Amino acid sequence: MKEQSSDGDVSTVDVISPAAPFFLTLGPEYLRRLILPLLAYSNNETYVRYKLPWTPHHLGDWPVCSILSQEQEQM
């Protein structure tokens, strides 16, 4: 899920979280598909390693989505 009003961040937690009840009601599989990439990234299951103690804000900018952990926003 891409933020429409920002600089093109993909899978931002602050957009997915408020939308979670909608997806849980109408299609839980969609929510699973939105959350799994964030969980894989934060659990270091991707080629880009995440080394910070807090949850990642997003996966990167569209279309590449390969943000380094030092480029993450502290939220």
N, C-alpha and C positions, 0 to 999 in steps of 0.2 A: 504494500500500500504506500503510495507516494504522497508526500505533502504537496498540496497544490499551491499554497500561498508562500512557500519558503523558497529556498535555493535548490530544491530538488532532492531533499533527503528521502531515502527509501526505508521503509519499515520502522518509522519512528514510534517509540514506545508511547509518547504523549498523544499520538493519534490512534493507535491500536487499542489502548486501554479504554478510552471512552466509548469506542465502537464495539467492545467485547460483548455487552449484553445483547446488542442487535444480532451479532453473528451467532451467539449461543442460542438465541431464540429461533432464528430462521435457517441457520446452517452451521452447526458446530464444526463441521469439517473445514469450512473456510477459516474459522478462527485458528484451528490447529495448523493449517497451512501458513497463516500469517505469523504465528508464534514460533514454529519450528526453526526457521532460519536464524532468528534472534537467539534462541537457545543454543543452536549449534555454534554460532559465532562466539557467544559468551562462554561456552564450554570448550573452546579451542578445538573445534572439530572442522575448522576451515583452514586454508593456507595462510590467512591473515590471523596472527595470534593476538588475543585480547588479554592484556596483562593488568587491568585496573581492578580495584576492589569493589566498584559499583557497577550497576547494570548499564549496558551500552544504551546510548540514546537512539542510535540508528545504525544502519548497515553501510552507509556511504551515499554517494550522489549517483543519481540515475545517469547513465545506464551501467556504470562499472560496479558500483557497490563494494569497494574494497578499501574502506577507511581503516587507517592504522589506529591503534589504541591511544596513542598520544594526541591524535586529532579529535578524539571524542569530547563532547561537551560534558562538563561536570554538573550534573543535575541532581 
